[in-house]
Amino acid sequence: MPPALAKPTTYRHFHRLAWLACAFAFCVIVFGAFVRLSNAGLSCPDWPTCYGRAA
């Protein structure tokens, strides 16, 4: 296969991977904001143990 024909497929895969990475980063930000605003991050301050007990 000539390189000119293989190029669009490579770009398509990279483009899809880039959008997937952006969507994943957006989800991490949204869930992080939810944890922050609901004060859920303060429920177990000394992870991996919670107040000296296994969670």
PDB file with one MODEL, atoms N, CA, C and O in Angstrom:
MODEL        1
ATOM      1  N   MET A   1       0.852  -1.176   0.000  1.00  0.00           N
ATOM      2  CA  MET A   1       0.000   0.000   0.000  1.00  0.00           C
ATOM      3  C   MET A   1       0.898   1.239   0.000  1.00  0.00           C
ATOM      4  O   MET A   1       1.815   1.323   0.817  1.00  0.00           O
ATOM      5  N   PRO A   2       0.663   2.179  -0.874  1.00  0.00           N
ATOM      6  CA  PRO A   2       1.452   3.411  -0.900  1.00  0.00           C
ATOM      7  C   PRO A   2       1.253   4.211   0.394  1.00  0.00           C
ATOM      8  O   PRO A   2       0.173   4.178   0.985  1.00  0.00           O
ATOM      9  N   PRO A   3       2.282   4.919   0.826  1.00  0.00           N
ATOM     10  CA  PRO A   3       2.172   5.706   2.059  1.00  0.00           C
ATOM     11  C   PRO A   3       1.057   6.743   2.021  1.00  0.00           C
ATOM     12  O   PRO A   3       0.486   7.071   3.061  1.00  0.00           O
ATOM     13  N   ALA A   4       0.740   7.258   0.847  1.00  0.00           N
ATOM     14  CA  ALA A   4      -0.309   8.279   0.743  1.00  0.00           C
ATOM     15  C   ALA A   4      -1.674   7.713   1.117  1.00  0.00           C
ATOM     16  O   ALA A   4      -2.523   8.442   1.631  1.00  0.00           O
ATOM     17  N   LEU A   5      -1.896   6.436   0.868  1.00  0.00           N
ATOM     18  CA  LEU A   5      -3.183   5.834   1.210  1.00  0.00           C
ATOM     19  C   LEU A   5      -3.255   5.436   2.682  1.00  0.00           C
ATOM     20  O   LEU A   5      -4.345   5.381   3.251  1.00  0.00           O
ATOM     21  N   ALA A   6      -2.122   5.161   3.298  1.00  0.00           N
ATOM     22  CA  ALA A   6      -2.104   4.748   4.704  1.00  0.00           C
ATOM     23  C   ALA A   6      -2.229   5.939   5.648  1.00  0.00           C
ATOM     24  O   ALA A   6      -2.615   5.766   6.804  1.00  0.00           O
ATOM     25  N   LYS A   7      -1.920   7.111   5.191  1.00  0.00           N
ATOM     26  CA  LYS A   7      -1.901   8.292   6.041  1.00  0.00           C
ATOM     27  C   LYS A   7      -3.262   8.627   6.669  1.00  0.00           C
ATOM     28  O   LYS A   7      -3.315   8.837   7.880  1.00  0.00           O
ATOM     29  N   PRO A   8      -4.350   8.686   5.917  1.00  0.00           N
ATOM     30  CA  PRO A   8      -5.634   9.049   6.524  1.00  0.00           C
ATOM     31  C   PRO A   8      -6.079   8.084   7.626  1.00  0.00           C
ATOM     32  O   PRO A   8      -6.692   8.517   8.601  1.00  0.00           O
ATOM     33  N   THR A   9      -5.787   6.796   7.495  1.00  0.00           N
ATOM     34  CA  THR A   9      -6.164   5.841   8.529  1.00  0.00           C
ATOM     35  C   THR A   9      -5.411   6.128   9.819  1.00  0.00           C
ATOM     36  O   THR A   9      -5.992   6.076  10.903  1.00  0.00           O
ATOM     37  N   THR A  10      -4.123   6.430   9.709  1.00  0.00           N
ATOM     38  CA  THR A  10      -3.324   6.749  10.884  1.00  0.00           C
ATOM     39  C   THR A  10      -3.861   7.996  11.563  1.00  0.00           C
ATOM     40  O   THR A  10      -4.000   8.027  12.785  1.00  0.00           O
ATOM     41  N   TYR A  11      -4.160   9.014  10.788  1.00  0.00           N
ATOM     42  CA  TYR A  11      -4.705  10.238  11.357  1.00  0.00           C
ATOM     43  C   TYR A  11      -6.069   9.991  11.989  1.00  0.00           C
ATOM     44  O   TYR A  11      -6.385  10.582  13.022  1.00  0.00           O
ATOM     45  N   ARG A  12      -6.868   9.140  11.394  1.00  0.00           N
ATOM     46  CA  ARG A  12      -8.194   8.847  11.930  1.00  0.00           C
ATOM     47  C   ARG A  12      -8.075   8.170  13.299  1.00  0.00           C
ATOM     48  O   ARG A  12      -8.808   8.505  14.230  1.00  0.00           O
ATOM     49  N   HIS A  13      -7.145   7.213  13.413  1.00  0.00           N
ATOM     50  CA  HIS A  13      -6.942   6.537  14.696  1.00  0.00           C
ATOM     51  C   HIS A  13      -6.411   7.510  15.750  1.00  0.00           C
ATOM     52  O   HIS A  13      -6.860   7.493  16.896  1.00  0.00           O
ATOM     53  N   PHE A  14      -5.463   8.351  15.365  1.00  0.00           N
ATOM     54  CA  PHE A  14      -4.926   9.337  16.296  1.00  0.00           C
ATOM     55  C   PHE A  14      -6.000  10.330  16.708  1.00  0.00           C
ATOM     56  O   PHE A  14      -6.082  10.708  17.877  1.00  0.00           O
ATOM     57  N   HIS A  15      -6.816  10.753  15.768  1.00  0.00           N
ATOM     58  CA  HIS A  15      -7.897  11.699  16.046  1.00  0.00           C
ATOM     59  C   HIS A  15      -8.889  11.087  17.038  1.00  0.00           C
ATOM     60  O   HIS A  15      -9.322  11.754  17.978  1.00  0.00           O
ATOM     61  N   ARG A  16      -9.244   9.831  16.831  1.00  0.00           N
ATOM     62  CA  ARG A  16     -10.166   9.137  17.729  1.00  0.00           C
ATOM     63  C   ARG A  16      -9.548   8.985  19.125  1.00  0.00           C
ATOM     64  O   ARG A  16     -10.235   9.178  20.128  1.00  0.00           O
ATOM     65  N   LEU A  17      -8.269   8.645  19.191  1.00  0.00           N
ATOM     66  CA  LEU A  17      -7.582   8.505  20.471  1.00  0.00           C
ATOM     67  C   LEU A  17      -7.506   9.843  21.201  1.00  0.00           C
ATOM     68  O   LEU A  17      -7.667   9.896  22.420  1.00  0.00           O
ATOM     69  N   ALA A  18      -7.262  10.913  20.467  1.00  0.00           N
ATOM     70  CA  ALA A  18      -7.197  12.241  21.079  1.00  0.00           C
ATOM     71  C   ALA A  18      -8.551  12.642  21.658  1.00  0.00           C
ATOM     72  O   ALA A  18      -8.614  13.189  22.759  1.00  0.00           O
ATOM     73  N   TRP A  19      -9.634  12.376  20.927  1.00  0.00           N
ATOM     74  CA  TRP A  19     -10.966  12.696  21.444  1.00  0.00           C
ATOM     75  C   TRP A  19     -11.305  11.842  22.662  1.00  0.00           C
ATOM     76  O   TRP A  19     -11.926  12.332  23.605  1.00  0.00           O
ATOM     77  N   LEU A  20     -10.913  10.592  22.652  1.00  0.00           N
ATOM     78  CA  LEU A  20     -11.144   9.709  23.791  1.00  0.00           C
ATOM     79  C   LEU A  20     -10.385  10.201  25.022  1.00  0.00           C
ATOM     80  O   LEU A  20     -10.922  10.185  26.129  1.00  0.00           O
ATOM     81  N   ALA A  21      -9.157  10.633  24.834  1.00  0.00           N
ATOM     82  CA  ALA A  21      -8.367  11.169  25.943  1.00  0.00           C
ATOM     83  C   ALA A  21      -8.996  12.446  26.491  1.00  0.00           C
ATOM     84  O   ALA A  21      -9.030  12.645  27.705  1.00  0.00           O
ATOM     85  N   CYS A  22      -9.491  13.306  25.616  1.00  0.00           N
ATOM     86  CA  CYS A  22     -10.161  14.536  26.063  1.00  0.00           C
ATOM     87  C   CYS A  22     -11.438  14.221  26.831  1.00  0.00           C
ATOM     88  O   CYS A  22     -11.720  14.857  27.847  1.00  0.00           O
ATOM     89  N   ALA A  23     -12.207  13.255  26.363  1.00  0.00           N
ATOM     90  CA  ALA A  23     -13.437  12.869  27.055  1.00  0.00           C
ATOM     91  C   ALA A  23     -13.122  12.283  28.424  1.00  0.00           C
ATOM     92  O   ALA A  23     -13.818  12.578  29.396  1.00  0.00           O
ATOM     93  N   PHE A  24     -12.084  11.459  28.515  1.00  0.00           N
ATOM     94  CA  PHE A  24     -11.693  10.881  29.794  1.00  0.00           C
ATOM     95  C   PHE A  24     -11.237  11.974  30.761  1.00  0.00           C
ATOM     96  O   PHE A  24     -11.608  11.953  31.934  1.00  0.00           O
ATOM     97  N   ALA A  25     -10.442  12.920  30.284  1.00  0.00           N
ATOM     98  CA  ALA A  25      -9.983  14.020  31.131  1.00  0.00           C
ATOM     99  C   ALA A  25     -11.165  14.856  31.617  1.00  0.00           C
ATOM    100  O   ALA A  25     -11.192  15.281  32.773  1.00  0.00           O
ATOM    101  N   PHE A  26     -12.131  15.092  30.747  1.00  0.00           N
ATOM    102  CA  PHE A  26     -13.320  15.842  31.141  1.00  0.00           C
ATOM    103  C   PHE A  26     -14.086  15.107  32.240  1.00  0.00           C
ATOM    104  O   PHE A  26     -14.545  15.727  33.200  1.00  0.00           O
ATOM    105  N   CYS A  27     -14.225  13.780  32.101  1.00  0.00           N
ATOM    106  CA  CYS A  27     -14.924  12.993  33.128  1.00  0.00           C
ATOM    107  C   CYS A  27     -14.189  13.050  34.463  1.00  0.00           C
ATOM    108  O   CYS A  27     -14.825  13.159  35.511  1.00  0.00           O
ATOM    109  N   VAL A  28     -12.869  12.980  34.440  1.00  0.00           N
ATOM    110  CA  VAL A  28     -12.086  13.072  35.674  1.00  0.00           C
ATOM    111  C   VAL A  28     -12.307  14.428  36.337  1.00  0.00           C
ATOM    112  O   VAL A  28     -12.442  14.502  37.558  1.00  0.00           O
ATOM    113  N   ILE A  29     -12.345  15.488  35.558  1.00  0.00           N
ATOM    114  CA  ILE A  29     -12.563  16.828  36.103  1.00  0.00           C
ATOM    115  C   ILE A  29     -13.959  16.949  36.699  1.00  0.00           C
ATOM    116  O   ILE A  29     -14.118  17.494  37.792  1.00  0.00           O
ATOM    117  N   VAL A  30     -14.971  16.449  35.997  1.00  0.00           N
ATOM    118  CA  VAL A  30     -16.352  16.536  36.486  1.00  0.00           C
ATOM    119  C   VAL A  30     -16.521  15.736  37.773  1.00  0.00           C
ATOM    120  O   VAL A  30     -17.108  16.230  38.736  1.00  0.00           O
ATOM    121  N   PHE A  31     -16.010  14.505  37.798  1.00  0.00           N
ATOM    122  CA  PHE A  31     -16.142  13.694  39.011  1.00  0.00           C
ATOM    123  C   PHE A  31     -15.323  14.271  40.161  1.00  0.00           C
ATOM    124  O   PHE A  31     -15.734  14.174  41.317  1.00  0.00           O
ATOM    125  N   GLY A  32     -14.186  14.860  39.865  1.00  0.00           N
ATOM    126  CA  GLY A  32     -13.394  15.526  40.898  1.00  0.00           C
ATOM    127  C   GLY A  32     -14.131  16.720  41.479  1.00  0.00           C
ATOM    128  O   GLY A  32     -14.083  16.950  42.688  1.00  0.00           O
ATOM    129  N   ALA A  33     -14.811  17.480  40.633  1.00  0.00           N
ATOM    130  CA  ALA A  33     -15.605  18.610  41.119  1.00  0.00           C
ATOM    131  C   ALA A  33     -16.764  18.122  41.980  1.00  0.00           C
ATOM    132  O   ALA A  33     -17.089  18.737  42.996  1.00  0.00           O
ATOM    133  N   PHE A  34     -17.384  17.020  41.578  1.00  0.00           N
ATOM    134  CA  PHE A  34     -18.480  16.460  42.368  1.00  0.00           C
ATOM    135  C   PHE A  34     -17.991  16.031  43.749  1.00  0.00           C
ATOM    136  O   PHE A  34     -18.652  16.302  44.752  1.00  0.00           O
ATOM    137  N   VAL A  35     -16.848  15.367  43.806  1.00  0.00           N
ATOM    138  CA  VAL A  35     -16.286  14.941  45.095  1.00  0.00           C
ATOM    139  C   VAL A  35     -15.955  16.158  45.942  1.00  0.00           C
ATOM    140  O   VAL A  35     -16.210  16.166  47.146  1.00  0.00           O
ATOM    141  N   ARG A  36     -15.395  17.175  45.330  1.00  0.00           N
ATOM    142  CA  ARG A  36     -15.020  18.392  46.069  1.00  0.00           C
ATOM    143  C   ARG A  36     -16.247  19.114  46.610  1.00  0.00           C
ATOM    144  O   ARG A  36     -16.259  19.522  47.771  1.00  0.00           O
ATOM    145  N   LEU A  37     -17.269  19.278  45.794  1.00  0.00           N
ATOM    146  CA  LEU A  37     -18.442  20.038  46.211  1.00  0.00           C
ATOM    147  C   LEU A  37     -19.324  19.276  47.192  1.00  0.00           C
ATOM    148  O   LEU A  37     -20.071  19.892  47.951  1.00  0.00           O
ATOM    149  N   SER A  38     -19.251  17.951  47.188  1.00  0.00           N
ATOM    150  CA  SER A  38     -20.049  17.171  48.138  1.00  0.00           C
ATOM    151  C   SER A  38     -19.258  16.844  49.405  1.00  0.00           C
ATOM    152  O   SER A  38     -19.751  16.122  50.272  1.00  0.00           O
ATOM    153  N   ASN A  39     -18.040  17.368  49.518  1.00  0.00           N
ATOM    154  CA  ASN A  39     -17.153  17.132  50.661  1.00  0.00           C
ATOM    155  C   ASN A  39     -16.898  15.650  50.898  1.00  0.00           C
ATOM    156  O   ASN A  39     -16.593  15.258  52.024  1.00  0.00           O
ATOM    157  N   ALA A  40     -17.012  14.832  49.886  1.00  0.00           N
ATOM    158  CA  ALA A  40     -16.772  13.400  50.033  1.00  0.00           C
ATOM    159  C   ALA A  40     -15.285  13.104  50.228  1.00  0.00           C
ATOM    160  O   ALA A  40     -14.936  12.059  50.776  1.00  0.00           O
ATOM    161  N   GLY A  41     -14.431  13.977  49.802  1.00  0.00           N
ATOM    162  CA  GLY A  41     -12.999  13.770  49.974  1.00  0.00           C
ATOM    163  C   GLY A  41     -12.557  13.875  51.416  1.00  0.00           C
ATOM    164  O   GLY A  41     -11.469  13.413  51.760  1.00  0.00           O
ATOM    165  N   LEU A  42     -13.376  14.474  52.268  1.00  0.00           N
ATOM    166  CA  LEU A  42     -13.029  14.635  53.675  1.00  0.00           C
ATOM    167  C   LEU A  42     -13.511  13.476  54.536  1.00  0.00           C
ATOM    168  O   LEU A  42     -13.273  13.462  55.743  1.00  0.00           O
ATOM    169  N   SER A  43     -14.183  12.510  53.933  1.00  0.00           N
ATOM    170  CA  SER A  43     -14.752  11.427  54.730  1.00  0.00           C
ATOM    171  C   SER A  43     -13.695  10.449  55.220  1.00  0.00           C
ATOM    172  O   SER A  43     -13.914   9.777  56.228  1.00  0.00           O
ATOM    173  N   CYS A  44     -12.584  10.349  54.558  1.00  0.00           N
ATOM    174  CA  CYS A  44     -11.523   9.411  54.927  1.00  0.00           C
ATOM    175  C   CYS A  44     -10.179  10.123  54.760  1.00  0.00           C
ATOM    176  O   CYS A  44      -9.547   9.994  53.712  1.00  0.00           O
ATOM    177  N   PRO A  45      -9.732  10.872  55.772  1.00  0.00           N
ATOM    178  CA  PRO A  45      -8.563  11.724  55.596  1.00  0.00           C
ATOM    179  C   PRO A  45      -7.222  10.991  55.508  1.00  0.00           C
ATOM    180  O   PRO A  45      -6.276  11.516  54.921  1.00  0.00           O
ATOM    181  N   ASP A  46      -7.128   9.796  56.078  1.00  0.00           N
ATOM    182  CA  ASP A  46      -5.831   9.112  56.112  1.00  0.00           C
ATOM    183  C   ASP A  46      -5.859   7.813  55.320  1.00  0.00           C
ATOM    184  O   ASP A  46      -5.568   6.741  55.850  1.00  0.00           O
ATOM    185  N   TRP A  47      -6.211   7.923  54.045  1.00  0.00           N
ATOM    186  CA  TRP A  47      -6.301   6.764  53.164  1.00  0.00           C
ATOM    187  C   TRP A  47      -4.948   6.095  53.055  1.00  0.00           C
ATOM    188  O   TRP A  47      -3.954   6.821  53.028  1.00  0.00           O
ATOM    189  N   PRO A  48      -4.817   4.814  52.990  1.00  0.00           N
ATOM    190  CA  PRO A  48      -5.762   3.748  52.711  1.00  0.00           C
ATOM    191  C   PRO A  48      -6.490   3.229  53.944  1.00  0.00           C
ATOM    192  O   PRO A  48      -7.401   2.410  53.821  1.00  0.00           O
ATOM    193  N   THR A  49      -6.107   3.688  55.119  1.00  0.00           N
ATOM    194  CA  THR A  49      -6.896   3.307  56.294  1.00  0.00           C
ATOM    195  C   THR A  49      -7.814   4.460  56.631  1.00  0.00           C
ATOM    196  O   THR A  49      -7.475   5.619  56.390  1.00  0.00           O
ATOM    197  N   CYS A  50      -8.966   4.154  57.183  1.00  0.00           N
ATOM    198  CA  CYS A  50      -9.905   5.191  57.609  1.00  0.00           C
ATOM    199  C   CYS A  50      -9.911   5.220  59.131  1.00  0.00           C
ATOM    200  O   CYS A  50     -10.464   4.334  59.783  1.00  0.00           O
ATOM    201  N   TYR A  51      -9.289   6.247  59.676  1.00  0.00           N
ATOM    202  CA  TYR A  51      -9.199   6.389  61.123  1.00  0.00           C
ATOM    203  C   TYR A  51      -8.592   5.145  61.763  1.00  0.00           C
ATOM    204  O   TYR A  51      -9.057   4.686  62.806  1.00  0.00           O
ATOM    205  N   GLY A  52      -7.550   4.604  61.133  1.00  0.00           N
ATOM    206  CA  GLY A  52      -6.833   3.455  61.671  1.00  0.00           C
ATOM    207  C   GLY A  52      -7.442   2.101  61.361  1.00  0.00           C
ATOM    208  O   GLY A  52      -6.879   1.079  61.752  1.00  0.00           O
ATOM    209  N   ARG A  53      -8.568   2.057  60.674  1.00  0.00           N
ATOM    210  CA  ARG A  53      -9.220   0.787  60.328  1.00  0.00           C
ATOM    211  C   ARG A  53      -9.165   0.599  58.822  1.00  0.00           C
ATOM    212  O   ARG A  53      -9.099   1.565  58.062  1.00  0.00           O
ATOM    213  N   ALA A  54      -9.191  -0.666  58.403  1.00  0.00           N
ATOM    214  CA  ALA A  54      -9.184  -0.959  56.969  1.00  0.00           C
ATOM    215  C   ALA A  54     -10.509  -0.539  56.351  1.00  0.00           C
ATOM    216  O   ALA A  54     -11.582  -0.824  56.882  1.00  0.00           O
ATOM    217  N   ALA A  55     -10.411   0.135  55.233  1.00  0.00           N
ATOM    218  CA  ALA A  55     -11.633   0.602  54.579  1.00  0.00           C
ATOM    219  C   ALA A  55     -12.211  -0.491  53.841  1.00  0.00           C
ATOM    220  O   ALA A  55     -13.254  -0.326  53.208  1.00  0.00           O
TER     221      ALA A  55
ENDMDL
END
